[in-house]
Every structure is written in structure tokens, then in C-alpha cells.
Amino acid sequence: MATPLEKWVEEQARLTRPARIHWCDGSDEEARRIVEIGCREEKVNGQPVFQELNPDAFPYSYLHRSHPTDVARTEHLTFVCHPDREEVGPNNNWLSPEAARSRMRVLTDGCMAGRTMYVMPYLMGHPDSPYARACVQLTDISYVAVSMRIMTRMGRPALERIGGSDDFVKGLHSVGDFNPERRFIMHFPEEHFVWSVGSGYGGNALLGKKCFSLRIASWLARSENWLAEHMIIIGIEDPRGRITYVAAALPSACGKTNLAMLESTLPGYRIWTLGDDIAWLHVGPDGRLYALNPEAGFFGVAPGTSLRTNPNMVKTLQAGRFYPTLFTNTGLDVSRNAPWWEGLDETPNPRLDWQGRPWKEGAGPAAHPNARFTVSAQNCPTLSPEYDNPAGVPISAIILGGRRTSVAPLVLQSRDWLEGVCLGSIMGSETTAAAIHQVGQLRRDPMAMLPFCGYNLGDYLGHWLRMGESLKEPPAIFFVNWFRKDGGGDFLWPGFRENIRVMKWIIERTAGGQGNGAAETPIGLVPERSAVNLDGLDLAPGAWKELTAVDRNEWRAEITTGREFLAQFGDRLPTRVREGLDRLDRNLG
């Protein structure tokens, strides 16, 4: 008798009508076979799905060029489909489940004709973890099949977890014809189902990532009393060998991946990497908050990554220990047959751009601004020994932040969980040239989750408050801003590796007993100059004072505009958040 999984696969095959069905086992041998298919048989926009790169410089690595219209998350075509529109909230696009299914059936009817359907059973989380979730995704392109093998724990452990039950997260994906007008990503939270068509880009096609591990998982987490967050997880080791674990949420272009693999400039301090994008946080048996990374790889932005900005990521990309590593929409250094992007130290010539066209200086970027790499976490030289701990690691501090040229200090500690949630609810970041917005425009992004929360964000903030109440020792909440500038437009803080100096202050604050290490402001605590090791830094005169300044007028305006943003959530916004912001406003005088 067929299992529920087998019946579901058969049902989707009748709709999509593939030429053949392949059940993935997640092995090295299988990955090599699928890569070979992508090199020799499959094409996207007339080019092979994969092109092998120089094995001496980038072993086991391949270049992928996506369809020119398919280079980023399509948030305007991403929907959460729930019978009650208010449950979805203004932070999500909404369609009724019936309307969504009707639209998607038309788009996926026969969409896999002539192609292979890859059936990918996988786990998000370690197989031995009680928090791991079993999932199955179907796809019709080798790029997604190989990428999912890198990003998840694919194969028999997932099938064993599913067994004969129907308790698994379902994902149906097809690239279709890559037509932007026929490109949709539909989430059905009550059914634990994601349906995606028309895109091969990771954020739209690797359904275990943002689609499940954040949007669907956040929905599950609310009812099960845990958190699914857009956060890195790191361990910070001090000279005594003590490791403090921290989770940090930073929007795009705010240094999140750099922080996850930071190389310290302070003797005796070291960063251990557990995750660079997603954290699942649960209340442990001791009443503390524990975090685990459900993913098995990194899907990062290539431009700007270099030996200067993130040497450990460069080492990860060149390690070649775990097969394969993929580069998507980078340029190509033809002379070395190596990927190239803006920000790398080398200046290659001749060069092809991200679409395979000859590139010359002044012709625009060679790599797409959202060019990506997909690489196994096992290649990372700073991977924590606790990475595979089924229980996760205990979190002592939560860091939130963004890119602000003014207003936000370098680092701020909230006095309690409520104040941290209130400030987190109005946190924002200024857009950069890589974003599809006017440069410098402030976008509110509570907890860096606005595009990823799978339900009403007002309810989400209420869930954060309840989580704090359920913890015996809630982590301290901090805010960071590496991007404050002086009146001449120059950065006040050097950033990158020097951020370890701020992290040192944060872990010392979590350990207690710091005496006069912090100064009170109306919105929280900032470090005194003597509490942060500034030895060897060439800070401009008056820079430290400006870095830690809290201007009352600026912050009154910040809270006012923050309230205006939160007003869209109406009665779903917790009263305690309104009251907490009122209290901060009164503190400002």
C-alpha cells in the first residue's frame, strides 16, 4: 500500500506530467550525476545550467547563470494564503487558498513535461534533534536539486522521520517557462505547503529556506511556543576559553554574514560560526532560550566578499571539502576560469559579465548585485563544534540592528525585554544602491522579519512578548549600528573585523558585574569609553562621543514615525508595545 508521501508525489506527477521521476538519496555520487546533467543536458536561456570552474582555485565549484529576469526574491508575487486575511496581516500579500490553488493549477498543469521530477526528502535541523522538521520538495531543474542538497540534510534520515505518516512539509516547485508574468510563490500555512512556479532563484525556489524555515515555520512557532527568526548564531570565545552564544538579526547589506564569520583583531577572542541566516529558538528544559540553525549551508551575496571584508567566507568558498559549491550570476575571469565579482581583490582581464557577455570597464557591474554562492557549512573554517548539537546552544544575547547614518548609536543595550521588543518593532535600515529603492530611504523592518513573517506582524510582536515571559533568564537585547557617519559623510567606526570590540562589550554585559561599564540614556544603555577596547584604532577626535550619542529630538521623531508605521497593524498591535513606546517617549522629555 502506498504511503501518504508516495500518494502525494503521484498526485503532483499527474498534475505536472514529468517524463521521469527521481527520488534523491542525498549522496555525493548522486550530486555528481545531477551536476553532470546540468553541464551537458539542461539549459537555461540557451546556456548550460552548470559550467565547471578552475579546480585549482575553486575546487568542486560550478558557475550557474540564471534567466536574466530571475535574479532575486519576487516579494510582490509572494503570497500567504489563509482563509482569514487579517491573520496574514498587511506585512504579507494575501490570496484566499481557493483562488491561489486555482491560479497555480493552471500554471503547473503539464509544467514538467519532458523534464525530470526530482523528489527531495530533507530535514531542516539535525536528524537527532527533536526540533528538526521533515520536508519533501519536488523540482524540475538540476540547479535546485543540487542547491537543496547543499542547504539541507537530504536523504534517508528524512524518509525515516516521515515513515508512513503525513506529517511532513510539502513543497512543489517548477521553473515553468521563466515568464515573470507567470511567476508566483504561494504559502499555505495551515497545510504546511509551499507552491512555487516560474523562478529558479534561491529565495523563490529553495523552499526549505525562507519559504519554510521562516514563513511557514514562524506560523508553526507561534502555536508551539518557539521563534523562527532571520538571525545568525555565533559563539564568542574569550581569552579564558569561555564561549558566549549570541543570535543577531540584521537586514540585508548590514554586515550579517561578515559578523557570522568575523575574524577578530583582539588577541584571545574568536568567533565560532553556527549559522549565517536563520535561527530556530526554543525554550530549553532549564528555562533558557536555545538556538539551532536548521540549514546545512550558506546562500550568500558574493559582491563585496573579499579577503579584506570576510576572509573566512573566502576560505569557505575555496575549501572544496564538501561537493559541490555553486556560484550564481557572478562574472567570470576567463583567463583563470574563476568567478569574479565587484569587491574581490584581483582585477582580472578579460572578463565576462553575469550573462556571459564580454565585459569592459565602465560597462556596469560584471557580477549581478545579487550574485550568490551556495556552499556547505562543513567547508567553513570557523564552524562551531556545537553546530550539530541537537539541542542547540544557550543564547545569552540577542542583537538587532540596521544601517543608519545618524540617530542610532554604535551599540545600545535595552534595560529589559519589553524595551528591547519595543525598539525592535520600529527598527529600520537605510537602503543602498543595490536595493530597488531610492538610496538612503529608511525602511522599517521589525526584527529584520518584515518580508519573512508568515502571519500578522502585530501578532508576531505579541508572540515575542509572550516568549520573554516564558523564559527563566531572557537574553539581554542589544542594538548595533556600524554605519554612523560624521558631518562630512565619513564613517565614524571602522567596522568589519573591528566589530569584535563591540561584541566584547556585549558579552561582558551579559556576564554581569561590569560596574560603570555603561551609561544611562533615555532609550537604554551605551558603553562608556573606558569599557570598550579602542587600543590601536585611529578614531577621529570626538568620534566616540558622536558614536554613542542619543539625540533627544532625533529619537522623539524616530518614535513618532515608528508609531506611524505600526499603526497599519491596528488592534493586532499589542497594547504593551504601544505603552512601551509611550514610556520611551516620556523618557526623552
FIPAZA-790882 format. One record per residue (C-alpha): z negated, y negated, x; residue in three letters. Coordinates in pm, whole numbers, plus 50000, padded with zeros to 5 digits. Each point is the difference from the previous one (the first is absolute). Last residue first. Layout:
<vogus>
ZYXAla ...
</vogus>
This chain:
<vogus>
472204354351127Gly 501665029350178Leu 497175022649890Asn 500864991549640Arg 503525013450053Asp 498625032150153Leu 497835004749691Arg 502924993649766Asp 502035025850195Leu 497205025249946Gly 499784991449630Glu 503715006249948Arg 499775032550198Val 496915010249802Arg 501844994149673Thr 502495026850102Pro 503684990849956Leu 501385021149713Arg 499294970949762Asp 502954980550139Gly 501855015850291Phe 502354970150032Gln 496984977750067Ala 499605016150343Leu 502704978050154Phe 498504968249852Glu 496585010750127Arg 501445003350349Gly 501524965349971Thr 496554985749927Thr 498295021650262Ile 502374988250271Glu 499724963649889Ala 496225001850038Arg 500615017550331Trp 502174972250138Glu 497494973549892Asn 497075018650155Arg 501705005950336Asp 498705032050156Val 500494997950378Ala 499895031450213Thr 503354995950174Leu 499614962050014Glu 496725002250189Lys 501465026350229Trp 503084979050073Ala 498074968550099Gly 501514999750345Pro 502895025250013Ala 499115036350052Leu 500965015750332Asp 498175032749954Leu 498415015650309Gly 496565004049847Asp 500014993249624Leu 497495027049910Asn 498904991249647Val 496344993749908Ala 499644968650215Ser 502574981549791Arg 498105006949681Glu 501765024249773Pro 500804991049639Val 497915009249696Leu 500884995149635Gly 501614975949751Ile 497734969450026Pro 499605005350375Thr 497155017050185Glu 500255006250375Ala 500025034350160Ala 498685015850320Gly 496594984049958Asn 498135032949978Gly 502435028850045Gln 497605027049882Gly 502485018949787Gly 502575026550098Ala 502554986249753Thr 499854966050173Arg 500665016450338Glu 503025017449851Ile 501434966849884Ile 499284981450325Trp 501855026850198Lys 502904998349755Met 500304962850070Val 500245006050374Arg 502385029349938Ile 502404974249856Asn 500924992150360Glu 502535028549999Arg 502214981949743Phe 498624965449919Gly 500084969850234Pro 498004977849759Trp 500734963149932Leu 503665005849923Phe 502104969050062Asp 501314978249715Gly 499054966650153Gly 497054994849766Gly 498505033350106Asp 500925033849859Lys 498135028949833Arg 501855033150028Phe 497465027250089Trp 498254997549663Asn 497205024749931Val 497745007049701Phe 496925022350009Phe 498275022949747Ile 496885019350103Ala 500155036249894Pro 497915009749696Pro 496935020650091Glu 498875021349703Lys 503374995849836Leu 500495002649623Ser 499474962849942Glu 502754991150247Gly 502355023849823Met 499244982649670Arg 501044966350146Leu 503235014650138Trp 500745015349659His 499634965749839Gly 502554986550247Leu 502385027949896Tyr 499454992249631Asp 501294964650066Gly 502825014950205Leu 501315019049697Asn 501325033750117Tyr 501975016450282Gly 498824976550274Cys 502774999050260Phe 501764966349991Pro 496724980249963Leu 498035022250239Met 499464978450311Ala 496314998449888Met 501134973649750Pro 503474986950096Asp 500484963349920Arg 503234987150148Arg 500004967250191Leu 503424986650091Gln 500344993850373Gly 503675009750018Val 501664999449657Gln 500185035249865His 501905032050073Ile 497755008450293Ala 501205003250361Ala 499724962350055Ala 496265002249937Thr 497904997649685Thr 496534985149998Glu 497265024549903Ser 497505002349720Gly 496455008849912Met 498914991149646Ile 498435033349896Ser 498805006750354Gly 497814968949982Leu 498395013449683Cys 499775035550134Val 498234988050315Gly 497654977749802Glu 499075029849783Leu 499465023350298Trp 497544976750172Asp 499754971350246Arg 503695000550082Ser 500844999650370Gln 502664975850125Leu 502475002550286Val 502654976550140Leu 499344975249722Pro 502194996949688Ala 501074964649901Val 502934995450245Ser 503105017850130Thr 499205030149781Arg 501315035450048Arg 497795025049821Gly 496725018350002Gly 497635026649877Leu 497695020650221Ile 497695027149865Ile 497075009550220Ala 497735030050059Ser 502355027149874Ile 498905036250043Pro 502885022850109Val 502075024649796Gly 498605031949851Ala 502915021950111Pro 499754986750359Asn 503625001150116Asp 500064965150154Tyr 496485004350140Glu 501275005550356Pro 501594965649954Ser 503674994950085Leu 500254974450283Thr 502945016750180Pro 501965003149671Cys 502535028549995Asn 497935019949750Gln 500384971049756Ala 503595011549952Ser 502714973650008Val 502134980949752Thr 501434967550136Phe 501194970549797Arg 502404970749989Ala 498704973749754Asn 501444970150189Pro 503265020150038His 500675005450367Ala 502724980650178Ala 498714967249861Pro 502524972149937Gly 503354995950177Ala 498604976150262Gly 500265025250284Glu 502645026049925Lys 499995031849789Trp 502705026149949Pro 499485016449657Arg 497915031349941Gly 498224986849691Gln 496774992750188Trp 501874981050269Asp 501815015050298Leu 499284988950358Arg 501724995750330Pro 497764989650170Asn 496275005949988Pro 497254974050045Thr 496845020750054Glu 496554987249898Asp 500345008749634Leu 499334971549756Gly 503245002349803Glu 501025036049966Trp 501665027250205Trp 500375037549956Pro 501365018950302Ala 503425013450092Asn 499394984850346Arg 503274980750034Ser 500394998349623Val 496704982049940Asp 499855005549624Leu 498594976549736Gly 497315012649767Thr 500795009949643Asn 497755030849992Thr 498515016850308Phe 498815035949955Leu 497685021050217Thr 500345038049985Pro 498275022850103Tyr 496464995750132Phe 499344994650371Arg 502814975150058Gly 497684973550143Ala 502454970849991Gln 499114986849654Leu 496285005050059Thr 500184982350337Lys 501664970449827Val 497245001049739Met 497374999650273Asn 501614969950168Pro 499704978449687Asn 500744963150060Thr 500864999650371Arg 501525034850028Leu 502104991449698Ser 500095000449620Thr 501354966949866Gly 502755016349798Pro 499165037049935Ala 498084999349671Val 497965031749954Gly 500045033049817Phe 497235018550186Phe 499195036749952Gly 497725026149844Ala 498854980749692Glu 496875003849788Pro 497924978950242Asn 496335005949934Leu 497154976549923Ala 496295005549926Tyr 497704975549818Leu 496305008250029Arg 497835017049735Gly 498985028950227Asp 502195024749808Pro 503004977250065Gly 501414973949764Val 503775000850045His 502624977950164Leu 503695009150022Trp 501664978850266Ala 503654990550042Ile 501944981150269Asp 499225005150370Asp 497685030149999Gly 497425017150222Leu 500484980650324Thr 497214997450259Trp 499504965650155Ile 498194996950332Arg 497364977650153Tyr 498525006250344Gly 501664970350168Pro 501304973949754Leu 503794995849991Thr 500345027349739Ser 503265016849902Glu 500354997049623Leu 501565029549820Met 498884992949642Ala 499824962850079Leu 503684999050093Asn 500805019249681Thr 498224973949786Lys 501214969150185Gly 500524976349709Cys 503735004949942Ala 499455019749676Ser 496634996249830Pro 496725009150174Leu 497425024949876Ala 497535013550258Ala 497785030950014Ala 497375002750277Val 498245028450175Tyr 497394992750267Thr 500015022550306Ile 497085000550246Arg 501065009350353Gly 497574975850165Arg 502894977450109Pro 501084995649635Asp 502455021549802Glu 501754984649701Ile 501335025949754Gly 502964990549787Ile 501235004149643Ile 502894978649874Ile 500044988649641Met 502194997949689His 497305016349788Glu 499335029949775Ala 496374996849892Leu 497565025349852Trp 498175004949672Asn 502135026949828Glu 501354978549715Ser 500874970650227Arg 501225022750278Ala 502645016749782Leu 501674966649924Trp 499724989850366Ser 501595033450090Ala 503044993749777Ile 500744966150158Arg 498545005450350Leu 500525035250138Ser 502595008149732Phe 502614972650008Cys 498894983750327Lys 500415032050203Lys 500435034049838Gly 503204988049835Leu 501944995350320Leu 502984985449809Ala 499204964449896Asn 497764989650290Gly 502105021150236Gly 503434986449911Tyr 502335026749855Gly 500624981649675Ser 501855006549673Gly 497475020949809Val 496245004049991Ser 497755018549754Trp 496285001550076Val 497675023349804Phe 496225003349969His 500535003849622Glu 497574972549900Glu 501214978650289Pro 503735001149913Phe 501584979650281His 503684990249985Met 502074989450300Ile 503424986449906Phe 503424995150158Arg 503125000549778Arg 500924963350041Glu 499395002850374Pro 502645027850014Asn 498925025050266Phe 502145026949829Asp 497065022149906Gly 497464999450283Val 498025025649804Ser 496265004249957His 497725019749769Leu 496304999350085Gly 497225020949845Lys 496304999050080Val 498405034449969Phe 497645017249760Asp 502435022649811Asp 498215031050124Ser 501375032750135Gly 499234992250361Gly 499924962450062Ile 497725001350306Arg 501935029850137Glu 503284981649954Leu 498574969850186Ala 498725021550286Pro 503465016750016Arg 502094969550085Gly 499744962850064Met 497114980250139Arg 501424965149946Thr 501744971650187Met 502125020250244Ile 501185026549750Arg 500534972249749Met 502324982850247Ser 502015032050054Val 500575005649627Ala 500634963049941Val 502694998050268Tyr 501505033449892Ser 500974987149656Ile 499745015849654Asp 496304996949925Thr 497265018949813Leu 496364991950061Gln 497005022749953Val 496394989550031Cys 496575014550078Ala 497204975050044Arg 497414999950279Ala 496484987749914Tyr 498315034050040Pro 501364999550355Ser 501005032650164Asp 503754994049963Pro 499654964850151His 501184971749776Gly 503134994849793Met 501275035449972Leu 503595011349972Tyr 502425021949806Pro 503554987550071Met 502835014249791Val 503264988150158Tyr 502864998849750Met 503235004250192Thr 503064980149895Arg 503265006549814Gly 498564986449675Ala 496634984150069Met 500374971349748Cys 501025023449715Gly 497994980149744Asp 497774978650222Thr 501004965649870Leu 500155010349633Val 496675018050020Arg 498494969650173Met 500714975749718Arg 498665022849726Ser 496955008650206Arg 499204963350056Ala 500434991049632Ala 497695028449891Glu 497384992950267Pro 499864963449891Ser 501184976450269Leu 497834976650202Trp 500354980050323Asn 496634997750170Asn 497534972250092Asn 500054987749641Pro 497915030149894Gly 500855037149968Val 497145007149760Glu 501084969949792Glu 503425016149948Arg 498465030149825Asp 502345030249981Pro 500185001450381His 503054997650223Cys 499404981650327Val 503284985250118Phe 501804992750326Thr 503314981649961Leu 498584965750094His 498095016750285Glu 503145013550164Thr 498395010650328Arg 502334992950291Ala 503375007450165Val 502295014949737Asp 502924976149950Thr 501505007650342Pro 499715037949939His 497635013650261Ser 500715004450367Arg 497975027850158His 499445003450375Leu 498455031850138Tyr 497225009350242Ser 498955033250155Tyr 499374982250331Pro 500344962050014Phe 500794988650355Ala 501115033450149Asp 501235014349669Pro 502444970949948Asn 500534998149624Leu 501485024749750Glu 501814984349706Gln 498785008949650Phe 501334994249646Val 503575000450133Pro 502004968649912Gln 502334993549705Gly 497474980049797Asn 497505028350037Val 501335033550130Lys 498925036349995Glu 501685027950198Glu 499624996650376Arg 496954979450094Cys 498145003349669Gly 500625037749995Ile 498695001750357Glu 496884981049891Val 499505025949725Ile 500285028850247Arg 497624983550247Arg 497454993849725Ala 500225036649896Glu 499295012150351Glu 497064976450035Asp 498485014049679Ser 499244981449675Gly 500725029949774Asp 502594982549781Cys 501405017249690Trp 503804995250003His 502014997649678Ile 503835000849989Arg 502934981849837Ala 497584976749820Pro 500184995449619Arg 497694969649948Thr 498775008749649Leu 500055038250025Arg 498494996750348Ala 497154979149860Gln 499115027549752Glu 500245027150265Glu 497654980350226Val 497524996149711Trp 500145037149918Lys 499395009350363Glu 497004977050015Leu 498575013249672Pro 500305035350144Thr 502825023449897Ala 499085034249869Met 
</vogus>
